[in-house]
Amino acid sequence: MNQHTPKPLPPARRIALEALSHCLFSGHDIQATLDTALSAKPTDPRDTGLATEIAYGYLRHKGRVEYVLSRFLQDPGKLPPKMRLAMGVAAYEMIFLDKVPAYASVDWAVEFSKTKPGTRLSGLFNAVLRRVAELGETAHDPDFYRKDASGPEFLTRWYSCPQWLADMWRHAYGEADTLAYLKAQLNPPALGINLFGHPEADELYADLAALPEVLDIEGMSFALPPGTSFEDEPRPPLARQSFAARQVIERLSPAAWPEPVWDACAGRGGKTRILREKNIDTFASDIHRGRLAALSRELPEVTTFEADAATATPPRQPGTVLLDLPCSGLGVLSRRPDTKWKRTARDLDDLVRLQTEILDNAAIQARPGGTLAVVTCTLNPDENQGLVRTFLAAHPGAALQTEWTTPPDSPLNEFFYGALITLAP
């Protein structure tokens, strides 16, 4: 073998870089790109775990990592994008992954730098990453990120968050709640489990309820600390579901909703599952055929149909329309950290227009005097309170019954908004 031929990337780094490249440079969802990279060939479970940790961890802390690198690079923008990404991932490992030796991160990154034809980047990679390694605990000191920074600039560096988003939160929610939201999005979400429909539900319920670390229980759903794993997971596997999503549905008192319920933006059926657990007559639709197929596999008793909620006429007139609206996802950055690097302030107006169309159609399709249950997973008043106020102003006789938002100090690290609207008779 030619002595200048770079060594192959370790599997976990190859998978993480492939997923992150498709996510950040082509706009794909991180979970989808990671699933694709992991399924390309058999992967050791340890490499799967490390690749997942690297991909999600890097996206959560990308802003902080890029600031660290900027202290040692005169012009980071001159690096080819994939090379800049590789340097960032290696720096992330060195700052945040204590179990990975610094020399291992430097080694694979330097080897990767040799794959760019016509460049001599290995010396630069080696020098910069060694400087990162020398930082030690300084890389975890907030004062390091305050150098020559205004208050807003410090927040974007330390909390790894685009400045437009931090500014919007401060304006909308105030300093204290903004800090709570910024801290939450740097951490993984709580593990949510729903046992409804599992053949061993009763036995598993008792086992989970007895765990000292359980954070909360609602019906057949549990919240456990982030990173909780089970050595011997039963078959079929436990159904994962955001516990914060369960909470918002519960706060809207679904047992009192007029039936039947049309879950008009059902996705893979997480909220349909909650309604079926309560024996609520429910049918579901979504614009994505693949998501509906997953719902039908999980809940075969539920009638489904492919439809755009902004224009659809359901096969039965619903008493209630449940709208888990398409939104900017700014409340679930802990689960989808790539969102903060893809969204822009301009995107939010387009989403509000779509949400308005969906709400208006739901009001036409529901029975007179029926109910709209509105849910989002975002922290943006224009998509939440503002959207509902605009709807009420445009629909005389409609009334707001309930409005709820996940508290800023929630240990779940995810934030949902919900509103219950009664339509005119």
C-alpha positions in Angstrom: 0.0 0.0 0.0 1.2 3.5 -0.8 2.5 5.1 2.4 0.5 8.3 1.6 -2.8 6.5 1.3 -5.0 7.6 4.3 -6.2 5.0 6.7 -9.9 4.2 6.5 -12.1 6.2 8.9 -13.2 4.3 12.0 -16.8 3.1 11.4 -18.5 5.4 14.0 -16.8 8.5 12.6 -17.5 7.5 9.0 -21.2 7.0 9.8 -21.5 10.2 11.8 -19.7 12.3 9.1 -21.9 10.8 6.4 -25.1 11.5 8.3 -24.0 15.0 9.3 -23.0 15.9 5.7 -26.4 14.9 4.3 -28.1 16.7 7.2 -26.2 20.0 7.1 -25.3 20.3 3.5 -28.4 18.8 1.8 -31.0 19.7 4.4 -32.1 16.2 5.3 -33.4 15.2 8.8 -30.6 13.9 11.0 -32.5 10.8 12.2 -33.2 9.8 8.6 -29.6 10.3 7.4 -28.3 8.5 10.4 -30.7 5.6 9.8 -29.6 5.4 6.2 -25.9 5.5 7.1 -26.3 2.8 9.8 -28.3 0.5 7.5 -25.7 0.6 4.6 -23.8 -2.3 6.2 -23.8 -4.3 9.4 -22.5 -2.2 12.3 -21.2 -3.2 15.7 -23.7 -1.9 18.3 -20.9 0.0 20.0 -20.2 1.9 16.8 -23.9 2.5 16.3 -24.1 4.1 19.8 -21.0 6.2 19.3 -22.0 7.4 15.9 -25.4 8.4 17.2 -23.8 10.2 20.2 -21.4 12.1 18.0 -24.0 13.1 15.4 -26.6 14.4 17.9 -24.0 15.8 20.3 -22.2 17.7 17.6 -25.5 19.3 16.4 -26.4 20.3 19.9 -23.0 21.9 20.5 -22.0 23.0 17.0 -22.0 26.7 17.8 -19.8 26.2 20.9 -17.4 24.0 19.0 -17.1 26.4 16.1 -16.3 29.2 18.4 -13.5 27.2 20.0 -12.0 26.4 16.5 -12.3 30.1 15.6 -9.8 30.9 18.4 -7.2 28.9 16.6 -8.1 29.3 12.9 -7.6 32.7 11.2 -10.3 32.0 8.6 -12.4 28.9 9.2 -14.6 29.7 6.2 -11.6 28.9 3.8 -11.7 25.3 4.8 -13.8 23.1 2.5 -17.1 22.4 4.2 -16.6 18.7 4.7 -13.1 19.3 6.1 -14.5 22.0 8.5 -17.1 19.5 9.6 -14.5 16.8 10.3 -12.4 19.2 12.3 -15.5 20.2 14.2 -16.5 16.6 15.0 -13.0 15.8 16.2 -13.0 18.9 18.4 -16.5 17.9 19.7 -15.1 14.5 20.8 -12.1 16.1 22.5 -14.3 18.6 24.4 -17.3 16.4 25.3 -16.5 12.7 25.1 -14.3 11.9 28.1 -14.0 8.2 27.1 -12.4 9.0 23.7 -8.7 9.7 24.0 -7.7 13.0 22.5 -5.0 11.4 20.4 -7.6 9.1 18.8 -9.6 12.1 17.7 -6.6 13.9 16.3 -5.4 10.7 14.5 -8.6 10.0 12.5 -9.2 13.7 11.7 -5.6 14.2 10.4 -6.0 11.0 8.3 -9.3 12.3 6.9 -7.7 15.6 6.0 -5.4 13.8 3.6 -8.4 12.7 1.5 -8.9 16.2 0.0 -6.9 16.1 -3.3 -4.5 19.0 -3.9 -4.5 20.3 -0.3 -2.0 20.1 2.5 -4.3 20.2 5.5 -2.9 17.5 7.7 -0.4 19.9 9.4 -3.2 22.4 10.0 -5.5 19.8 11.5 -2.8 18.5 13.7 -1.9 21.9 15.0 -5.4 23.2 15.6 -6.7 20.0 17.3 -3.7 19.8 19.6 -4.5 23.4 20.7 -8.1 22.3 21.4 -6.7 19.4 23.5 -4.6 21.8 25.5 -7.7 23.8 26.6 -8.7 21.0 29.0 -11.4 22.4 31.4 -11.1 25.9 29.9 -13.4 24.6 27.1 -16.1 24.2 29.8 -15.6 27.6 31.4 -18.3 30.2 30.4 -15.7 33.0 30.8 -13.8 31.5 27.8 -16.8 32.3 25.6 -17.3 35.8 27.0 -14.2 37.2 25.4 -15.0 40.3 23.4 -18.7 39.2 23.4 -21.9 41.2 24.0 -24.6 39.5 26.1 -26.4 38.1 23.1 -23.1 37.0 21.5 -22.2 35.1 24.6 -25.6 33.3 24.6 -25.1 32.1 21.0 -21.6 30.8 21.8 -22.1 29.1 25.1 -25.6 27.8 24.4 -24.8 26.9 20.8 -27.9 28.7 19.4 -28.4 31.0 16.4 -28.6 34.6 17.6 -32.0 35.3 15.9 -33.5 32.5 17.9 -32.1 33.5 21.3 -33.2 37.1 20.5 -36.7 36.0 19.7 -37.0 34.0 22.9 -35.7 36.9 25.1 -38.2 39.2 23.5 -41.1 36.8 23.8 -40.4 35.0 27.1 -38.0 37.1 29.1 -34.5 36.4 30.3 -35.2 33.7 32.9 -37.4 31.5 30.7 -35.0 32.0 27.7 -32.1 30.6 29.8 -34.2 27.6 30.8 -35.0 26.9 27.1 -31.4 27.4 26.1 -30.2 25.0 28.7 -32.8 22.4 27.8 -31.9 22.3 24.1 -28.3 21.4 24.9 -29.4 18.2 26.6 -31.1 15.0 25.3 -34.8 14.7 25.9 -36.3 12.4 28.5 -37.0 8.9 27.3 -40.8 8.5 26.8 -42.4 5.1 26.7 -46.1 4.2 26.0 -47.1 0.6 26.9 -50.6 0.7 25.3 -51.1 -2.3 23.1 -48.0 -4.2 24.3 -48.8 -7.8 25.1 -46.8 -7.6 28.4 -48.2 -4.2 29.3 -49.4 -5.0 32.8 -46.1 -6.7 33.9 -44.0 -4.0 32.3 -46.1 -1.2 33.9 -45.3 -2.6 37.4 -41.6 -2.9 36.5 -41.3 0.6 35.2 -43.4 2.2 37.9 -41.0 0.7 40.5 -37.9 2.3 39.0 -36.6 4.9 41.4 -35.5 7.2 38.5 -38.9 7.5 36.8 -39.7 11.1 36.2 -43.4 11.0 35.6 -46.3 8.7 34.7 -49.5 9.5 32.8 -51.8 6.6 31.9 -49.7 3.9 30.2 -46.9 6.4 29.5 -43.7 6.9 31.4 -40.9 9.5 31.4 -37.4 8.2 32.2 -34.1 10.1 32.4 -32.3 10.8 29.1 -30.1 7.9 28.0 -32.0 5.2 30.0 -31.6 1.8 28.3 -32.8 -1.7 28.9 -30.5 -4.7 28.7 -33.3 -7.1 27.9 -35.9 -5.2 26.0 -39.1 -7.3 25.5 -40.4 -8.3 22.1 -42.2 -6.5 20.6 -40.0 -3.5 21.6 -41.3 -0.8 23.8 -43.0 2.1 21.9 -41.1 5.3 22.2 -43.1 8.4 22.5 -42.4 11.9 23.7 -43.8 12.2 27.2 -44.1 16.0 26.8 -46.4 15.3 23.8 -48.5 13.1 26.1 -48.6 15.9 28.7 -50.0 18.4 26.3 -52.8 16.1 25.2 -53.7 15.3 28.8 -53.9 19.0 29.6 -56.5 19.4 26.9 -58.9 16.9 28.6 -59.5 14.5 25.6 -62.0 12.4 27.5 -64.5 15.3 27.2 -63.9 15.9 23.4 -67.0 15.3 21.2 -66.5 12.1 19.1 -65.4 11.0 16.7 -62.0 12.6 16.7 -60.2 13.2 13.4 -56.4 13.2 14.0 -55.8 15.2 10.9 -51.9 15.6 11.1 -51.4 12.1 12.6 -47.8 11.4 11.5 -46.9 7.9 12.9 -49.8 8.0 15.3 -48.3 8.9 18.7 -51.3 11.0 19.7 -53.7 8.6 18.0 -52.3 5.9 20.4 -53.1 8.1 23.4 -56.7 8.5 22.2 -57.2 4.8 21.6 -55.8 4.1 25.0 -58.7 6.1 26.3 -61.2 4.2 24.0 -61.9 7.4 22.1 -63.4 6.8 18.6 -60.6 8.1 16.4 -59.7 8.1 12.7 -56.5 9.5 11.3 -54.9 11.1 8.2 -51.6 12.5 7.2 -50.0 13.9 4.0 -47.2 11.4 4.2 -48.0 7.8 3.1 -45.0 6.3 4.9 -46.0 7.7 8.2 -49.6 6.4 7.8 -48.3 3.0 6.9 -46.4 3.0 10.2 -49.5 4.1 12.1 -51.5 1.3 10.5 -48.9 -1.3 11.5 -49.0 -0.1 15.1 -52.7 0.6 15.4 -54.4 -1.6 12.8 -57.9 -0.9 14.2 -57.7 2.8 13.3 -59.2 3.9 10.0 -56.6 6.0 8.0 -56.5 7.9 4.8 -53.9 10.0 3.0 -54.8 13.6 2.9 -53.6 17.2 3.2 -55.2 18.7 6.4 -55.4 22.1 4.7 -57.9 20.9 2.1 -59.2 17.5 3.1 -62.8 16.5 3.7 -62.9 13.5 6.0 -65.1 10.4 5.4 -67.0 11.1 8.6 -67.9 14.5 10.1 -65.8 14.8 13.3 -66.9 16.2 16.6 -63.3 17.1 17.3 -60.4 17.7 15.0 -57.0 17.1 16.6 -54.3 19.2 14.8 -50.7 18.4 15.6 -49.7 21.3 13.4 -46.6 21.4 11.2 -44.4 23.9 13.0 -40.9 25.2 13.3 -40.0 22.6 16.0 -38.3 25.1 18.2 -39.6 23.4 21.3 -38.0 20.0 20.6 -34.5 21.0 19.7 -33.2 18.5 22.3 -34.7 15.8 20.1 -34.0 17.4 16.7 -31.0 19.6 17.2 -30.4 20.0 13.4 -33.5 22.2 13.3 -31.8 25.2 14.9 -29.2 25.2 12.1 -31.8 24.9 9.3 -34.6 27.2 10.3 -34.5 30.9 9.7 -36.8 33.7 11.0 -38.2 34.0 7.5 -39.4 30.3 7.6 -41.8 31.1 10.5 -44.1 33.3 8.5 -44.6 30.6 5.9 -45.5 28.1 8.6 -48.0 30.4 10.2 -49.8 30.7 6.8 -50.0 26.9 6.4 -51.2 26.5 10.0 -53.9 29.1 9.4 -55.1 27.2 6.3 -55.3 24.0 8.3 -57.2 25.6 11.2 -59.7 27.2 8.8 -60.4 23.9 7.0 -60.8 22.1 10.3 -63.4 24.6 11.4 -65.3 23.9 8.2 -65.1 20.1 8.5 -66.0 19.8 12.3 -69.6 19.7 13.4 -71.2 23.0 14.5 -70.3 23.4 18.1 -67.5 21.0 17.8 -64.0 21.2 19.1 -60.5 21.9 17.7 -57.5 20.6 19.7 -54.4 22.5 18.5 -50.9 21.3 19.4 -47.5 22.5 18.4 -44.0 21.5 19.4 -42.5 25.0 19.0 -41.5 28.0 21.2 -42.7 30.8 18.9 -45.7 32.9 20.0 -46.7 33.6 16.3 -47.2 29.8 15.8 -48.9 29.4 19.2 -50.8 32.1 21.1 -50.7 34.5 18.1 -52.1 31.8 15.7 -55.0 31.0 18.0 -55.8 34.7 18.7 -55.9 35.4 14.9 -58.2 32.4 14.4 -60.6 33.5 17.1 -60.8 37.0 15.7 -61.7 35.5 12.3 -64.3 33.1 13.6 -67.1 34.8 15.6 -68.6 32.5 18.1 -65.5 30.3 18.5 -64.1 30.4 22.1 -60.8 29.4 23.7 -61.5 26.8 26.4 -58.0 25.8 27.5 -54.4 27.0 26.7 -51.3 25.3 28.1 -47.5 25.3 27.5 -44.9 23.0 29.0 -43.4 24.8 32.0 -39.9 26.2 31.3 -38.4 24.2 34.3 -39.7 20.9 33.0 -37.1 18.1 33.3 -38.3 16.6 30.0 -36.2 19.1 27.9 -39.1 19.4 25.4 -41.8 22.1 25.2 -45.3 21.8 23.7 -48.1 24.3 23.3 -51.8 23.2 23.3 -55.1 25.0 22.9 -58.7 23.8 23.0 -61.2 25.8 20.9 -65.0 25.4 20.9 -66.6 26.3 17.6 -69.8 28.3 17.2 -73.0 26.1 17.3 
